[in-house]
Amino acid sequence: MRKIGILMLVASIFLTSCVSQKKYTDMENNYNKTNKELVDTKADLMKCRIESESRLNALNQQVEDLRKDKAKTLEYVENLTVLSKSASDNIKETLTQMGKKDQYIQYIQKAITKRDSMNLALGFKLKSVLKDGFTDEDIQIDVEKTVVYISIADKLLFKSGSHVISSDAKRVLKKVADVIAAQPELEVMVEGYTDNKPISTSDMKDNWDLSVKRSTSVIRVLQNDFNIQPSRLIAAGRSEYLPLQTNETVEGRARNRRTRIVLMPKLDQFFKLLESKVE
């Protein structure tokens, strides 16, 4: 009996010891778990704090940027006010200048219209004085805006291959000279044209020479025989390079051999007109 009692006492002590160890283990586990949760919570709090500070810094930067933008905007508005007044003054000045230019353009248009009308009248007069004894193929008159063209066939002025004015040619040039003399404000350019048949003589190398010499021959008659001021006269040779028709036929070559007298406004007077109106 005594042994049994001792055994029961030992068993009781052992069981009590086991229960206490289990409680300790559970408490230790709970502590470790709680401690880990605390560490994790602290880490989360630190992360949140860092993020909050970052957001706060970003917001502060935005506020600073807005302040700067506001200052720039106020400065821009102030400058814009000044510029608006300047722009308004510039617009007024531009409109004034446009009005002056419009008046100037109208003036020039009227002058050109008047000049065109005068040239039409001049062309009509030339046709009337030159129609007797000449065909349209012999003498052709064209009016293009401010210029009058008098095209005279080669056969009326020169012998073939020659630059010497024929005796009958002066009858034609006299009529033209009378009209030219009555229009002192016009310049007179005489252009010589040839066909493409080559020429080579002692005093002429090619068709360039022939066209220029024919031009100067007409000019000398206008100056010396009919007293046209030489300062109004211009000589030009176009050789064979501006044909009216093909040079492959006799008729075409005959049409291409011609002298053209061009009546045109004096350019220096035209530029003076422009300068006076611009001022």
Backbone as JSON, one array per atom type, in Angstrom:
{
  "sequence": "MRKIGILMLVASIFLTSCVSQKKYTDMENNYNKTNKELVDTKADLMKCRIESESRLNALNQQVEDLRKDKAKTLEYVENLTVLSKSASDNIKETLTQMGKKDQYIQYIQKAITKRDSMNLALGFKLKSVLKDGFTDEDIQIDVEKTVVYISIADKLLFKSGSHVISSDAKRVLKKVADVIAAQPELEVMVEGYTDNKPISTSDMKDNWDLSVKRSTSVIRVLQNDFNIQPSRLIAAGRSEYLPLQTNETVEGRARNRRTRIVLMPKLDQFFKLLESKVE",
  "N": [[0.84, -1.2, 0.0], [1.86, 1.14, 0.77], [3.79, 1.55, -1.19], [2.22, 1.89, -3.37], [1.02, 4.31, -2.85], [3.2, 5.98, -2.87], [3.88, 5.82, -5.56], [1.65, 6.98, -6.75], [1.89, 9.57, -5.82], [4.24, 10.42, -7.05], [3.42, 10.26, -9.72], [1.47, 12.19, -9.73], [2.96, 14.5, -9.28], [4.52, 14.54, -11.61], [2.6, 14.81, -13.61], [1.62, 17.29, -12.94], [3.87, 18.83, -13.46], [4.1, 18.54, -16.25], [1.82, 19.87, -17.2], [2.4, 22.5, -16.47], [4.66, 23.04, -18.06], [3.58, 22.96, -20.62], [1.88, 25.14, -20.55], [3.74, 27.15, -20.35], [5.08, 26.9, -22.73], [3.03, 27.58, -24.51], [2.56, 30.21, -23.76], [4.99, 31.34, -24.38], [4.99, 31.03, -27.13], [2.82, 32.65, -27.78], [3.85, 35.09, -27.0], [6.0, 35.4, -28.74], [4.61, 35.54, -31.16], [3.05, 37.79, -30.74], [5.03, 39.68, -30.43], [6.2, 39.61, -32.97], [4.07, 40.58, -34.48], [4.0, 43.11, -33.45], [6.45, 44.14, -34.32], [6.03, 44.0, -37.09], [3.91, 45.78, -37.28], [5.12, 48.16, -36.45], [6.88, 48.43, -38.6], [5.07, 48.78, -40.71], [3.92, 51.17, -39.87], [6.14, 52.87, -40.05], [6.57, 52.77, -42.81], [4.2, 53.9, -43.71], [4.53, 56.43, -42.62], [6.78, 57.36, -44.02], [5.73, 57.38, -46.64], [3.71, 59.26, -46.26], [5.19, 61.55, -45.63], [6.54, 61.82, -48.04], [4.39, 62.33, -49.78], [3.54, 64.71, -48.64], [5.76, 66.35, -49.1], [5.67, 66.38, -51.9], [3.22, 67.68, -52.29], [3.82, 70.13, -51.09], [5.76, 70.99, -52.93], [4.18, 71.24, -55.21], [2.51, 73.3, -54.36], [4.43, 75.34, -54.18], [5.21, 75.48, -56.87], [2.8, 76.31, -57.97], [2.63, 78.81, -56.8], [4.79, 80.08, -58.06], [3.92, 79.89, -60.75], [1.66, 81.47, -60.57], [2.8, 83.94, -60.03], [4.26, 84.3, -62.4], [2.13, 84.36, -64.18], [0.77, 86.67, -63.38], [2.74, 88.53, -64.0], [2.86, 88.11, -66.76], [0.29, 88.91, -67.49], [0.45, 91.62, -66.85], [2.45, 92.41, -68.67], [1.11, 91.76, -71.0], [-0.92, 93.58, -71.0], [0.47, 95.92, -71.49], [1.54, 95.24, -73.99], [-0.8, 94.94, -75.43], [-1.76, 97.52, -75.69], [0.33, 98.57, -77.2], [0.09, 96.9, -79.44], [-2.43, 97.63, -80.3], [-1.95, 100.27, -81.04], [-0.16, 99.75, -83.13], [-1.83, 98.38, -84.91], [-3.63, 100.39, -85.58], [-1.87, 102.13, -86.88], [-1.09, 100.47, -88.98], [-3.53, 100.14, -90.35], [-3.91, 102.77, -91.16], [-1.72, 103.06, -92.92], [-2.43, 101.11, -94.78], [-4.7, 102.27, -95.82], [-3.56, 104.49, -97.1], [-1.97, 103.14, -98.97], [-3.94, 101.87, -100.44], [-5.2, 104.06, -101.63], [-3.05, 104.89, -103.15], [-2.71, 102.69, -104.87], [-5.13, 102.82, -106.27], [-4.71, 105.23, -107.53], [-2.54, 104.6, -109.22], [-3.77, 102.62, -110.78], [-5.71, 104.14, -112.09], [-4.01, 105.81, -113.52], [-2.75, 103.94, -115.16], [-4.95, 102.95, -116.55], [-5.66, 105.26, -117.9], [-3.35, 105.59, -119.44], [-3.48, 103.24, -120.96], [-5.81, 103.77, -122.42], [-4.97, 105.98, -123.88], [-2.98, 104.75, -125.39], [-4.5, 103.0, -126.92], [-5.87, 104.86, -128.46], [-3.67, 105.94, -129.74], [-2.76, 103.7, -131.19], [-4.96, 103.39, -132.9], [-4.76, 105.76, -134.35], [-2.3, 105.4, -135.65], [-2.94, 103.23, -137.3], [-4.79, 104.44, -138.94], [-3.26, 106.36, -140.33], [-1.44, 104.81, -141.64], [-2.75, 103.05, -143.25], [-3.27, 103.57, -145.91], [-2.19, 102.42, -148.95], [-0.83, 100.27, -147.91], [-0.81, 96.86, -146.84], [-2.23, 94.64, -144.32], [-0.37, 92.68, -143.92], [1.95, 93.95, -144.58], [2.28, 96.05, -142.72], [1.79, 95.82, -139.33], [-0.06, 96.57, -136.47], [-0.13, 96.52, -133.0], [-1.59, 96.74, -129.77], [-0.66, 96.45, -126.51], [-1.55, 96.72, -123.41], [0.43, 99.04, -121.87], [2.05, 99.44, -124.05], [2.83, 100.01, -127.48], [3.06, 98.31, -130.51], [4.67, 98.41, -133.62], [4.95, 96.67, -136.41], [6.92, 96.23, -139.18], [7.15, 95.03, -142.43], [9.97, 93.41, -143.92], [10.4, 93.89, -146.65], [9.47, 96.46, -147.14], [11.36, 98.19, -146.19], [14.07, 97.4, -146.64], [16.45, 96.08, -149.01], [17.04, 92.65, -149.98], [19.11, 91.01, -147.68], [20.42, 93.35, -147.01], [21.26, 96.31, -145.11], [20.71, 98.85, -145.73], [18.57, 101.59, -145.93], [15.78, 101.74, -148.05], [14.64, 103.95, -150.7], [11.86, 104.19, -150.85], [11.18, 103.48, -148.29], [11.34, 105.63, -146.55], [9.0, 106.98, -146.81], [7.18, 105.48, -145.39], [8.38, 105.56, -142.83], [8.26, 108.28, -142.33], [5.55, 108.78, -141.78], [5.26, 107.29, -139.45], [7.1, 108.65, -137.84], [5.9, 111.16, -137.57], [3.77, 110.61, -135.85], [5.18, 109.68, -133.63], [6.62, 111.98, -132.9], [4.59, 113.53, -131.88], [4.13, 112.43, -129.46], [5.86, 112.98, -127.03], [6.39, 111.91, -124.53], [6.94, 109.27, -124.75], [9.21, 106.51, -125.12], [11.21, 105.13, -127.78], [11.83, 102.11, -129.16], [13.68, 100.35, -131.51], [13.58, 97.32, -133.09], [15.4, 94.83, -134.76], [14.74, 92.01, -136.84], [15.47, 88.8, -138.26], [15.38, 86.11, -140.76], [16.33, 82.59, -140.7], [18.32, 82.2, -142.52], [21.71, 81.95, -143.27], [24.12, 84.62, -143.24], [26.93, 86.32, -144.56], [29.07, 88.81, -144.99], [31.35, 91.42, -146.01], [31.03, 93.39, -144.09], [29.29, 92.3, -142.29], [28.94, 89.71, -140.04], [27.1, 87.76, -139.24], [23.58, 86.94, -138.67], [23.02, 88.35, -136.39], [24.53, 90.71, -136.61], [23.28, 91.74, -138.92], [20.62, 92.18, -138.03], [20.99, 94.1, -136.0], [22.23, 96.21, -137.41], [20.21, 96.91, -139.2], [18.35, 97.87, -137.41], [19.72, 100.15, -136.34], [19.93, 101.62, -138.69], [17.28, 102.39, -139.22], [16.85, 103.94, -136.95], [18.67, 106.06, -137.37], [17.5, 107.34, -139.54], [15.08, 108.21, -138.37], [16.15, 109.98, -136.5], [17.91, 111.75, -137.96], [16.56, 112.5, -140.33], [13.94, 113.06, -139.55], [13.99, 114.34, -137.15], [13.62, 113.2, -134.58], [14.24, 113.05, -131.16], [17.38, 111.84, -130.13], [17.78, 110.87, -127.55], [15.49, 109.57, -126.94], [15.53, 107.25, -128.35], [16.14, 103.76, -128.9], [18.22, 101.12, -129.84], [17.98, 97.76, -131.0], [18.83, 94.37, -131.66], [17.48, 91.29, -132.69], [18.14, 89.11, -134.11], [17.69, 85.86, -135.53], [16.09, 84.58, -133.73], [13.55, 84.88, -132.65], [11.17, 83.99, -134.19], [8.15, 84.64, -136.09], [6.79, 82.82, -137.61], [7.29, 79.52, -139.05], [10.57, 78.86, -140.3], [10.83, 77.22, -142.41], [9.49, 77.58, -144.74], [9.03, 79.7, -147.66], [7.19, 81.75, -147.37], [6.97, 81.86, -144.58], [9.58, 82.64, -143.81], [9.65, 85.16, -144.96], [7.78, 86.51, -143.38], [9.13, 86.49, -140.99], [11.31, 88.14, -141.37], [11.61, 91.25, -140.37], [11.02, 94.59, -139.08], [10.56, 95.96, -135.95], [8.93, 98.57, -134.33], [8.77, 99.86, -131.19], [6.71, 101.53, -129.03], [6.83, 102.96, -125.91], [6.23, 103.74, -122.4], [8.37, 106.1, -120.71], [10.69, 104.77, -118.54], [12.05, 106.04, -116.43], [10.42, 108.21, -115.84], [8.2, 106.84, -114.98], [9.16, 105.61, -112.62], [9.72, 107.89, -111.12], [7.16, 108.76, -110.75], [6.17, 106.74, -109.1], [7.82, 107.11, -106.84], [7.1, 109.68, -106.0], [4.45, 109.32, -105.19], [4.74, 107.45, -103.18], [6.11, 108.86, -101.23]],
  "CA": [[0.0, 0.0, 0.0], [2.74, 2.3, 0.85], [4.41, 1.72, -2.51], [1.2, 2.44, -4.3], [0.84, 5.72, -2.51], [4.37, 6.73, -3.38], [3.76, 5.9, -7.03], [0.59, 7.94, -7.09], [2.42, 10.91, -5.55], [5.2, 10.73, -8.14], [2.64, 10.48, -10.95], [0.78, 13.48, -9.61], [3.98, 15.56, -9.49], [4.91, 14.5, -13.03], [1.5, 15.38, -14.42], [1.58, 18.75, -12.68], [5.02, 19.4, -14.18], [3.79, 18.54, -17.71], [0.84, 20.93, -17.48], [3.08, 23.8, -16.36], [5.55, 23.18, -19.23], [2.73, 23.23, -21.8], [1.44, 26.53, -20.43], [4.89, 28.0, -20.62], [5.33, 26.88, -24.19], [1.96, 28.36, -25.17], [2.78, 31.63, -23.47], [6.15, 31.77, -25.16], [4.55, 31.15, -28.54], [1.98, 33.86, -27.89], [4.73, 36.25, -26.9], [6.74, 35.54, -30.01], [3.66, 35.96, -32.19], [2.69, 39.19, -30.48], [6.22, 40.5, -30.71], [6.34, 39.71, -34.44], [3.03, 41.48, -34.95], [4.41, 44.46, -33.07], [7.52, 44.54, -35.25], [5.4, 44.25, -38.4], [3.11, 47.01, -37.18], [6.07, 49.28, -36.47], [7.38, 48.57, -39.98], [3.99, 49.39, -41.49], [3.8, 52.58, -39.47], [7.27, 53.59, -40.63], [6.32, 52.87, -44.24], [3.13, 54.91, -43.89], [5.1, 57.74, -42.31], [7.63, 57.75, -45.15], [4.85, 57.72, -47.76], [3.01, 60.51, -45.93], [6.15, 62.63, -45.78], [6.79, 61.98, -49.47], [3.23, 63.03, -50.34], [3.56, 66.08, -48.13], [6.8, 67.08, -49.85], [5.16, 66.59, -53.26], [2.19, 68.72, -52.21], [4.51, 71.4, -50.86], [6.38, 71.38, -54.19], [3.1, 71.7, -56.09], [2.11, 74.63, -53.88], [5.48, 76.27, -54.58], [5.1, 75.65, -58.32], [1.61, 77.13, -58.23], [2.97, 80.19, -56.45], [5.63, 80.6, -59.14], [3.06, 80.06, -61.93], [0.8, 82.63, -60.33], [3.63, 85.14, -60.19], [4.53, 84.45, -63.83], [0.88, 84.74, -64.84], [0.54, 88.08, -63.09], [3.71, 89.29, -64.79], [2.43, 87.99, -68.16], [-0.89, 89.76, -67.67], [0.91, 93.0, -66.86], [3.11, 92.63, -69.95], [0.1, 91.68, -72.05], [-1.64, 94.86, -71.01], [1.34, 96.88, -72.19], [1.61, 94.84, -75.39], [-2.1, 95.16, -76.06], [-1.81, 98.92, -76.08], [1.26, 98.73, -78.31], [-0.5, 96.23, -80.6], [-3.54, 98.46, -80.75], [-1.36, 101.4, -81.77], [0.38, 99.23, -84.38], [-2.95, 98.07, -85.81], [-4.13, 101.67, -86.1], [-0.9, 102.62, -87.84], [-1.18, 99.6, -90.16], [-4.75, 100.5, -91.08], [-3.66, 104.06, -91.81], [-0.84, 102.8, -94.05], [-3.21, 100.37, -95.78], [-5.56, 103.25, -96.49], [-2.72, 105.25, -98.03], [-1.57, 102.26, -100.08], [-5.13, 101.66, -101.28], [-5.33, 105.27, -102.44], [-1.95, 104.87, -104.11], [-3.03, 101.68, -105.89], [-6.19, 103.37, -107.1], [-4.1, 106.26, -108.37], [-1.77, 103.92, -110.27], [-4.72, 101.97, -111.69], [-6.29, 105.18, -112.94], [-2.97, 106.25, -114.44], [-2.56, 102.87, -116.15], [-6.15, 102.95, -117.4], [-5.54, 106.43, -118.77], [-2.29, 105.3, -120.4], [-4.02, 102.24, -121.88], [-6.75, 104.44, -123.32], [-4.17, 106.8, -124.79], [-2.31, 103.86, -126.33], [-5.51, 102.54, -127.88], [-6.08, 105.97, -129.39], [-2.45, 106.03, -130.54], [-2.8, 102.6, -132.14], [-5.98, 103.69, -133.91], [-4.23, 106.82, -135.21], [-1.28, 104.8, -136.51], [-3.61, 102.43, -138.32], [-5.45, 105.32, -139.9], [-2.29, 107.05, -141.19], [-0.63, 103.84, -142.37], [-3.57, 102.09, -144.0], [-3.27, 103.87, -147.35], [-1.09, 101.89, -149.74], [-0.17, 99.15, -147.26], [-1.69, 95.79, -146.37], [-1.99, 94.21, -142.94], [0.85, 91.88, -143.89], [3.08, 94.87, -144.66], [2.4, 96.77, -141.45], [0.87, 95.31, -138.3], [-0.03, 97.39, -135.25], [-0.74, 95.86, -131.84], [-1.54, 97.49, -128.51], [-0.68, 95.56, -125.34], [-1.49, 97.52, -122.18], [1.09, 100.34, -121.99], [3.02, 99.39, -125.14], [2.31, 99.93, -128.85], [4.02, 97.64, -131.39], [4.49, 98.63, -135.06], [5.79, 95.69, -137.09], [7.01, 96.6, -140.6], [7.75, 93.94, -143.2], [11.33, 93.63, -144.42], [10.41, 94.37, -148.04], [9.15, 97.89, -147.2], [12.47, 99.01, -145.7], [15.4, 97.01, -147.07], [16.64, 95.04, -150.01], [17.41, 91.38, -149.37], [20.47, 90.91, -147.16], [21.03, 94.67, -146.86], [20.78, 97.13, -144.0], [20.55, 100.2, -146.25], [17.16, 101.96, -146.08], [15.38, 102.03, -149.43], [14.04, 105.28, -150.87], [10.43, 104.12, -150.54], [10.99, 103.23, -146.86], [11.2, 106.88, -145.81], [7.59, 107.38, -146.83], [6.57, 104.78, -144.25], [8.95, 106.05, -141.58], [7.79, 109.66, -142.12], [4.24, 108.71, -141.12], [5.49, 106.83, -138.08], [7.81, 109.71, -137.12], [4.94, 112.22, -137.22], [3.03, 110.16, -134.66], [6.15, 109.63, -132.52], [6.93, 113.35, -132.5], [3.45, 114.07, -131.14], [4.07, 111.73, -128.16], [7.22, 113.14, -126.48], [6.56, 111.17, -123.27], [7.21, 107.86, -125.05], [10.48, 106.06, -125.67], [11.05, 104.4, -129.03], [12.83, 101.06, -129.36], [13.6, 99.75, -132.84], [14.11, 95.96, -133.03], [15.58, 94.16, -136.04], [14.55, 90.56, -136.84], [15.83, 88.15, -139.52], [15.07, 84.68, -140.84], [17.49, 81.79, -140.27], [19.28, 82.03, -143.61], [22.99, 82.54, -142.86], [24.65, 85.73, -144.03], [28.32, 86.65, -144.25], [29.6, 89.8, -145.94], [32.54, 92.1, -145.51], [30.72, 94.19, -142.91], [28.35, 91.58, -141.42], [29.4, 88.35, -139.78], [25.97, 86.84, -139.12], [22.28, 87.6, -138.57], [23.06, 89.33, -135.29], [24.98, 91.97, -137.2], [22.26, 92.25, -139.83], [19.46, 92.69, -137.29], [21.36, 95.33, -135.3], [22.48, 97.27, -138.39], [18.92, 97.36, -139.7], [17.77, 98.69, -136.34], [20.39, 101.46, -136.29], [19.61, 102.35, -139.92], [15.96, 103.02, -139.01], [17.02, 104.98, -135.92], [19.34, 107.22, -137.97], [16.5, 108.05, -140.35], [14.18, 108.91, -137.45], [16.88, 111.09, -135.88], [18.5, 112.72, -138.9], [15.61, 112.99, -141.34], [12.65, 113.47, -138.99], [14.24, 115.12, -135.93], [13.24, 112.55, -133.32], [15.35, 113.2, -130.21], [18.12, 110.58, -129.97], [17.65, 110.37, -126.17], [14.28, 108.74, -126.88], [15.68, 106.11, -129.26], [16.87, 102.58, -128.43], [18.45, 100.14, -130.92], [18.06, 96.37, -130.53], [18.82, 93.33, -132.68], [17.01, 90.01, -132.13], [18.62, 88.06, -135.01], [16.7, 84.92, -136.08], [15.68, 83.71, -132.63], [12.15, 85.08, -132.25], [10.38, 83.97, -135.43], [6.69, 84.64, -136.01], [6.35, 81.59, -138.26], [8.37, 78.59, -139.35], [11.54, 79.27, -141.31], [10.93, 76.15, -143.39], [8.8, 77.98, -145.97], [9.35, 81.04, -148.16], [6.25, 82.7, -146.74], [7.34, 82.0, -143.17], [10.81, 83.44, -143.7], [9.3, 86.55, -145.29], [7.12, 87.09, -142.2], [10.1, 86.62, -139.89], [12.19, 89.28, -141.65], [10.79, 92.42, -140.06], [11.52, 95.58, -138.13], [9.46, 96.32, -135.04], [9.1, 99.81, -133.58], [8.03, 99.71, -129.94], [6.47, 102.79, -128.31], [6.59, 102.58, -124.51], [6.44, 104.84, -121.44], [9.72, 106.24, -120.19], [10.76, 104.12, -117.23], [12.47, 106.97, -115.38], [9.24, 108.97, -115.44], [7.33, 105.93, -114.22], [9.71, 105.45, -111.28], [9.51, 109.16, -110.41], [5.75, 108.76, -110.36], [6.05, 105.85, -107.94], [8.48, 107.72, -105.68], [6.33, 110.83, -105.53], [3.24, 108.85, -104.51], [5.14, 106.76, -101.95], [6.41, 109.9, -100.25]],
  "C": [[0.87, 1.24, 0.0], [3.39, 2.57, -0.48], [3.44, 2.34, -3.5], [1.03, 3.91, -4.05], [1.99, 6.56, -3.04], [4.28, 6.91, -4.88], [2.73, 6.93, -7.45], [1.09, 9.37, -6.86], [3.38, 11.35, -6.66], [4.47, 11.05, -9.43], [1.97, 11.83, -10.92], [1.76, 14.63, -9.87], [4.38, 15.65, -10.96], [3.87, 15.15, -13.91], [1.44, 16.89, -14.24], [2.7, 19.45, -13.42], [4.75, 19.49, -15.67], [2.84, 19.67, -18.05], [1.51, 22.29, -17.44], [3.98, 24.06, -17.56], [4.75, 23.54, -20.47], [2.27, 24.69, -21.78], [2.58, 27.49, -20.79], [5.16, 28.1, -22.12], [4.29, 27.72, -24.92], [2.19, 29.85, -24.95], [3.97, 32.18, -24.28], [5.79, 31.96, -26.63], [3.72, 32.4, -28.74], [2.84, 35.12, -27.85], [5.47, 36.5, -28.22], [5.83, 36.06, -31.12], [3.32, 37.44, -32.02], [3.86, 40.12, -30.79], [6.43, 40.69, -32.21], [5.31, 40.68, -35.0], [3.39, 42.93, -34.63], [5.49, 45.0, -34.02], [6.94, 44.88, -36.62], [4.61, 45.55, -38.39], [4.0, 48.24, -37.2], [6.6, 49.53, -37.89], [6.33, 49.23, -40.88], [3.83, 50.86, -41.17], [4.93, 53.43, -40.08], [7.08, 53.81, -42.14], [5.28, 53.95, -44.53], [3.67, 56.31, -43.63], [5.95, 58.26, -43.47], [6.78, 58.19, -46.35], [4.14, 59.04, -47.52], [3.95, 61.7, -46.1], [6.45, 62.91, -47.26], [5.65, 62.73, -50.14], [3.21, 64.49, -49.92], [4.59, 66.93, -48.87], [6.33, 67.38, -51.27], [4.12, 67.7, -53.29], [2.82, 70.09, -51.98], [5.18, 71.92, -52.14], [5.34, 71.91, -55.17], [2.64, 73.1, -55.69], [3.13, 75.68, -54.31], [5.43, 76.55, -56.08], [3.92, 76.53, -58.67], [1.88, 78.6, -57.89], [3.79, 80.84, -57.57], [4.8, 80.85, -60.4], [2.17, 81.28, -61.78], [1.57, 83.92, -60.55], [3.93, 85.4, -61.66], [3.28, 84.91, -64.58], [0.57, 86.21, -64.62], [1.48, 88.97, -63.9], [3.32, 89.29, -66.27], [1.24, 88.9, -68.45], [-0.5, 91.23, -67.73], [1.58, 93.34, -68.2], [2.11, 92.65, -71.1], [-0.68, 92.98, -72.15], [-0.84, 95.91, -71.76], [1.39, 96.56, -73.67], [0.31, 95.12, -76.11], [-2.22, 96.61, -76.52], [-0.89, 99.18, -77.27], [0.7, 98.11, -79.58], [-1.64, 97.05, -81.17], [-3.02, 99.65, -81.55], [-0.81, 100.94, -83.12], [-0.72, 98.93, -85.39], [-3.5, 99.36, -86.42], [-3.19, 102.22, -87.17], [-0.94, 101.81, -89.13], [-2.4, 99.93, -91.01], [-4.58, 101.82, -91.81], [-2.8, 103.87, -93.05], [-1.57, 102.07, -95.17], [-4.12, 101.32, -96.55], [-4.78, 104.07, -97.5], [-2.33, 104.42, -99.24], [-2.74, 102.0, -101.02], [-5.36, 102.86, -102.18], [-4.27, 105.3, -103.53], [-2.22, 103.88, -105.24], [-4.12, 102.18, -106.83], [-5.64, 104.43, -108.05], [-3.34, 105.63, -109.54], [-2.7, 103.26, -111.28], [-5.36, 102.98, -112.63], [-5.28, 105.66, -113.98], [-2.75, 105.22, -115.55], [-3.74, 102.83, -117.11], [-6.09, 104.1, -118.39], [-4.5, 106.17, -119.85], [-2.75, 104.26, -121.42], [-4.95, 102.88, -122.89], [-6.01, 105.29, -124.34], [-3.47, 105.93, -125.83], [-3.28, 103.29, -127.36], [-5.78, 103.61, -128.92], [-4.88, 106.12, -130.32], [-2.4, 104.93, -131.59], [-3.8, 102.84, -133.26], [-5.46, 104.75, -134.88], [-3.18, 106.27, -136.17], [-1.9, 103.99, -137.63], [-4.24, 103.31, -139.39], [-4.46, 105.99, -140.84], [-1.48, 106.07, -142.04], [-1.44, 102.91, -143.27], [-3.5, 102.32, -145.51], [-2.01, 103.32, -148.01], [-0.39, 100.7, -149.11], [-1.19, 98.12, -146.79], [-1.37, 95.45, -144.92], [-0.74, 93.35, -142.82], [2.09, 92.77, -143.95], [3.35, 95.56, -143.32], [1.35, 96.25, -140.48], [1.05, 96.11, -137.02], [-0.78, 96.67, -134.14], [-0.57, 96.75, -130.61], [-1.67, 96.48, -127.37], [-0.43, 96.39, -124.1], [-0.77, 98.84, -122.45], [2.06, 100.42, -123.16], [2.3, 99.27, -126.48], [3.41, 99.34, -129.73], [3.66, 97.94, -132.85], [5.46, 97.69, -135.77], [5.74, 95.95, -138.59], [7.74, 95.49, -141.34], [9.08, 94.36, -143.79], [11.33, 94.3, -145.79], [10.11, 95.86, -148.16], [10.34, 98.77, -146.84], [13.81, 98.69, -146.35], [15.34, 96.08, -148.28], [17.16, 93.79, -149.31], [18.88, 91.38, -148.94], [21.15, 92.24, -146.91], [20.47, 95.38, -145.63], [20.6, 98.6, -144.42], [19.07, 100.48, -146.49], [16.86, 102.29, -147.53], [14.71, 103.4, -149.5], [12.56, 105.27, -150.52], [10.18, 103.98, -149.03], [10.75, 104.52, -146.09], [9.77, 107.39, -145.81], [6.84, 106.73, -145.66], [7.06, 105.38, -142.94], [8.53, 107.49, -141.29], [6.45, 109.66, -141.39], [4.38, 108.27, -139.66], [6.14, 107.94, -137.25], [6.87, 110.84, -136.72], [4.16, 111.86, -135.95], [3.95, 110.15, -133.44], [6.44, 111.04, -132.0], [5.82, 113.97, -131.66], [3.3, 113.42, -129.76], [5.44, 111.8, -127.48], [7.46, 112.36, -125.18], [6.9, 109.7, -123.5], [8.64, 107.66, -125.49], [10.22, 105.19, -126.89], [12.18, 103.39, -129.16], [12.6, 100.42, -130.72], [14.31, 98.4, -132.79], [14.22, 95.38, -134.44], [15.46, 92.65, -135.89], [14.94, 90.01, -138.22], [15.24, 86.74, -139.58], [16.34, 83.91, -140.46], [18.48, 81.52, -141.39], [20.6, 82.69, -143.22], [23.42, 83.66, -143.8], [26.09, 85.99, -143.6], [28.84, 87.56, -145.35], [30.81, 90.47, -145.3], [32.26, 92.9, -144.23], [29.72, 93.53, -141.96], [28.78, 90.13, -141.27], [28.24, 87.36, -139.78], [24.68, 87.64, -138.98], [22.18, 88.55, -137.37], [23.47, 90.7, -135.84], [23.91, 92.58, -138.09], [21.09, 92.86, -139.06], [19.78, 94.0, -136.57], [21.57, 96.48, -136.29], [21.18, 97.78, -139.0], [18.23, 98.25, -138.67], [18.39, 100.08, -136.31], [20.14, 102.27, -137.55], [18.27, 103.08, -139.78], [16.09, 104.16, -138.01], [17.68, 106.23, -136.5], [18.38, 108.02, -138.85], [15.56, 108.84, -139.44], [14.87, 110.13, -136.83], [17.27, 112.17, -136.89], [17.49, 113.31, -139.87], [14.35, 113.57, -140.72], [12.75, 114.07, -137.58], [13.66, 114.5, -134.64], [14.45, 112.61, -132.37], [16.06, 111.87, -129.99], [18.02, 110.01, -128.55], [16.41, 109.5, -126.0], [14.44, 107.42, -127.61], [16.55, 105.01, -128.66], [17.0, 101.6, -129.59], [18.59, 98.74, -130.32], [18.02, 95.42, -131.72], [18.46, 91.99, -132.08], [17.43, 88.83, -133.0], [17.46, 87.17, -135.49], [15.92, 84.18, -135.0], [14.29, 83.96, -132.06], [11.27, 85.12, -133.5], [8.88, 84.04, -135.16], [6.13, 83.34, -136.57], [7.55, 80.69, -138.51], [9.29, 79.16, -140.42], [11.7, 78.22, -142.42], [10.26, 76.5, -144.72], [9.22, 79.39, -146.37], [8.47, 82.08, -147.48], [6.61, 82.95, -145.28], [8.57, 82.86, -142.98], [10.53, 84.91, -144.0], [8.63, 87.24, -144.1], [8.12, 87.34, -141.07], [11.09, 87.76, -140.1], [11.38, 90.57, -141.48], [11.55, 93.38, -139.16], [10.34, 96.0, -137.26], [9.84, 97.59, -134.27], [8.18, 99.74, -132.37], [7.93, 101.08, -129.26], [6.07, 102.45, -126.88], [6.85, 103.76, -123.58], [7.89, 104.9, -121.0], [9.79, 105.7, -118.77], [11.17, 105.08, -116.12], [11.3, 107.82, -114.9], [8.3, 108.11, -114.61], [7.84, 105.77, -112.78], [9.58, 106.74, -110.47], [8.07, 109.26, -109.93], [5.55, 107.91, -109.12], [6.64, 106.51, -106.69], [7.66, 108.87, -105.12], [5.09, 110.4, -104.76], [3.58, 108.12, -103.22], [5.44, 107.77, -100.86], [5.14, 110.54, -99.73]]
}
